[in-house]
Structures are given as structure tokens and as C-alpha cells.
């Protein structure tokens, strides 16, 4: 194997590594945006205004 072939392989691997790093950063940013959107959506949901006695007891008939 000559040196030019080795340098081509090394260059290709370096480009692939850079592409993977960029892809990971884009994925992390997308996940962060989705998490922020989900949190914002959950904060807009009004809590239910149930009476204080509702849900304190459960009747089970066997």
C-alpha cells in the first residue's frame, strides 16, 4: 500500500468523524428544542379545579 492511499483513507476518516460530530450536535439541538416546546405546552395546561375531597378515597367491591 502506498502513502497516497493511506493519506486518502485518513482524510476520509477525518471527514466522516467531522460529519458525525455535526450530526450529533444537530440531534442534541433538536432534542433541546423539543424538550422546551413540550415544557411550554405542559405549562399552558390549566390544572383541574376539582373539589378537595375528590379522589381521597377509593371504594373497591370484591
Secondary structure, DSSP 8 states (H G I E B T S, - for coil): --HHHHHHHHHHHHHHHHHHHHHHHHHHHHHHHHHHHHHHHHHHS------TTTTS------
